[in-house]
Amino acid sequence: MSYLSKVMEELQASRENSEFDMPGRDLAHRFVEEAMNSLFPINARRSNSCYEQESLLYQLESLLRLLLLPVKKELAVPLEKITHDFMKTLPKVYRDLLMDAEAIQKFDPAARNIGEVIIAYPGFFAIMVYRLSNVLYLLDVPIIPRLMSEYAHTKTGIDIHPGATIGESFFIDHGTGVVIGESAIIKNNVKIYQGVTLGALQVKKSLAKKKRHPTVEDNVIIYSNTTILGGDTVIGRNSIIGGNVWLTSSVESDSIVYHKHETKVRTNLDESKIINFQI
């Protein structure tokens, strides 16, 4: 017996009591891409004919069935009902995503048109995956929503938990390093920039069912590298939160919050005051 055969035997023995049926990660990634192609045929240069569109929807439904099979016993309702309920939400998901794309196109001077936002903007991709995964999360589907959100996280650097509640016309600009926790509530017309965290003050397992993440009300702008923590923290409507702010308490509506620091600029070069940095 080769040493590899022995390794295989030991692995099989160890796995007997620890193997789980899990949906395929690659299949979840494919499902995300096919969902985007079904909602926005421009993304894959697909035909706009009704027959072609219906065919895409059948393919998407079949992929979802395959994804659900390994967790079939954990579903609260029959697998067929989950697939039907998900597919029926697609028109609303599309309308919500179109408002997101319009918000990005409207407020980002670099965005030339909505088509560019849909096919090229990482913020839009992350929002799209969130809206799709959130439907499955609300249908109590295990694991699959997280596989979807982690795919978006890998591709964009944006980590949105599928359980978060996000309203209309959501705008993420640049996006790298954005983290939005499971119980975060983001209302309508909110804009956030790269490096923003909507997180929890504590990560105790006993708090899993509690609201741990902040609430952001309508028309709020949160600039880059700001951290807002805590389930009781509310950012009031029409507020502007500047960059590099750390917040663990609520902010009233119509507030401007900023981090003050001093930056000195020396205009005349005085060699006696040059700091000798060494590495």
N, C-alpha and C positions, 0 to 999 in steps of 0.2 A: 504494500500500500504506500502510495506516494505521500509526502508530507501535506500536499494540497488536499488529498482525499481525507486525511485526518482532520485538517482544518475545517473542511466542509461538514464532516460528521459532527464536530463540536459546535459549529454554527447552527446546524439543524436542531441539535439537542437543546441549545439555548433558546431557539426561537419557538419551540413547541408551546410555551406558556406565555409568549409575549407578542405573537404576531397579530396584527389587526388588518381588517379589510379597510383599505383607504382608497379614495378616488385618486386617479392618476394626475400627477402634477402637470405633465405635458398636455394631457387632455383638458385640464382646466385652462391652461394658457391658450390652447386652440379655441376653446369655447369663447374666451374673451375676444379674440381676434375675429371670430365668425360673428359674434354679436355686434361688434363695431361695423363689420362689413354689411350686415343685415340692416342696421340702422342708417348707416351712411355709405351707400354704394360707391360714392366718389372715392372712398378710401381704397378700394380695390379695383376701381375702374370697371365695375360691374354694369351690366345692362340695366336700364330702368324699366324694362318691360314687366308687366304684372306677373307673367309666368315665371320669369327669372326671380323676381322678388319672393314669390310664394315658395319657390324651390329653396331659396336661402333660408326661409323660415322653417321649412320642414327639416332641413339639415341642422339648424340650430336646435330645434326641439329634440332631434335624435341625439345630438351631442349631450344635451342636458340629461336625457334619460340614462345614457351611458355613465355620466358622472354620478348620478344619483344611485345607481345600482349597488355599489359597495356600502352605502349608508342607508339602504332601504329599510332595514329593521329599526333604525333610529328615528325615522320620520313619524310625525304625529298623525299624518294623513296619508292616503295612498299616493304612491309615486306619480301616478297619472294626474292626480289633482294638482300636485306641485308644479308639474310641467305646464299644465293648462293655465294655472293661475299666473305663473311667471310670464308665459307668452302673451297673456291678455294685458299685462302691464306695459308692454313695449311701446304702444302709442304714447302713453303718458311719459315714459322715460325719454322718448324721443323729443317730446315737447319741452321737457325740463332741460335736456341737454342743449337744445337749440337756444334756449334763453341763456344758458351758461356761455355758449359760444358767442352769442351776440354781446353779452356783457364784456367778455374778453376783447372782442373786436372793437367795441366802443371805447374802452378805457385804456387799451394798450396802443400807443402811437405807432408801434412797429408792426402791428397786425394790419395787413392790407385788405383782407377780406375774410369772411367766415370760413371759406374753404381752406384757407391757410391755417386757421386756428384748428379746424377739425383734424387735418392730416399731420400737422407739424408741432403743435403745442403740447408739451408734456403735462402742463396743468390741466388742459382739457381731457387728455387721455386718463389722467388719474381721477378726475371727476366722473368721467364716463364709467370707469370700472367701479367706482364707489356706488353710483346710482344703480348699476346692475347687481352688484353684490348685496346692496342694501335690501333689494327686493327679496332675495333668497334668505337673507338674515331674518327679515320680518316673517318669512314663511317657516322659520325655525329649522332651516336646513343646516346641519352641522358641517364644519370643516371647509366645504366648498367656497363659501364667501371669503374665508381667510386665504385660501389658495389664490383666489382672484385678486384680493387686495395686495398680497405679497408679490404677485406678478407685476402689478402696477408700481409697487415700491421698488422692485428690482430695476424696472425700465426707466423710472423717472426720479427716484430719490424722494418721492412723496408718499408718506405713510398715512392713509386714511382708514381708520377701522370701519368695517362695514356696518357696525351698529350705531355710528354717529348719526345725528339728525341734522340734515342740511337743507335749507330752503331754496328759493328760486334765485336765479341770476348770481351764481357763485363764481368768483373770479380769483384764481390763483395765478400770480405772475411769477415767472421763473420757476419757483417751487421747490428747488433742491433743499432738502432738510426739513420740509414741513411735516409736522406730526399732529394728527387730530385723533384724540382718544375716543374710546367706545361710547361713553355717555355724554360727549360734547354735543351741545345744541348750537347750531349756527342758523340764524334766521335769514331774511331776504336781503339781497343786494349787498352782501359782505365781500370785501376785497382783502386778501392777505398776500404777503410777499414771502420770499425765500427765508428759510430758517425759523419760521414761526412754530411754536409749540403750544398746543392746547392740551395740557396734561393734568395729571393727578398729583396731589400733595403727598399722598401715601400710596404704597403699592401692596398693602396687606391683602392676602387672599380672602380674608373675612369680609372685605369691602367689595367683593366682586359684583354683588347685586345692587350696590349703592351708586348714586350719581357722584362720580369722582372727577368729572371734567367740566370746564367752564361753559357758560352760556354767553353767546355773542348775539346781541339784538340787531335789528334792522339797520342797514346803511352805515355799518362800521368799517373803518379801514385800519388794518394792523400791518405796520411796516416791519421790515426784515429783522430777523434775529430776536424777536420779542418772545418772551415766555410768560404764559398766563396759566396759572395752576389753581385747581380746587373746584369741587362740585358746587360750592356755594358762591363762587365768583361769577358776577354778571357784569358784562360790558354793556353799558346803556346805549340805546340807539343814537345814531348820528355822531358817535364819538370817533376820535382819531387817536390811535395809539402809535407813538413814534417808535423808531428803531431802538433795539438793545434795551428795551424796558423789561423789568421783572415784576409781575403782578401776582399777588395772592389774595387780593381783596377786591371788592366790587368798585365799579366806576359809574357815576351817574350819567344820565343821558347828556348829550351835547358837550362832553368833556374833551379836552386835549391833554394827553399824557405824554411826557417826553423825559428822556434821560439826559441830564445836564452834565457835561464834562467840559474841561478846558483844553483847548488845543492852542499851543504857542507856535508862532511862525517867526523865525529870525530872518529879517530882510537884509541886514548887513552882515557879511561874513567876518566873524571875529575868530581868528585861529586859536586864540587863547581859551575860547569857550567851546571848542570842538570836543565832543565826547569821543574818546578813543575806544571804539567797540572792538573787541577781539573775539574770535571764534576758535 
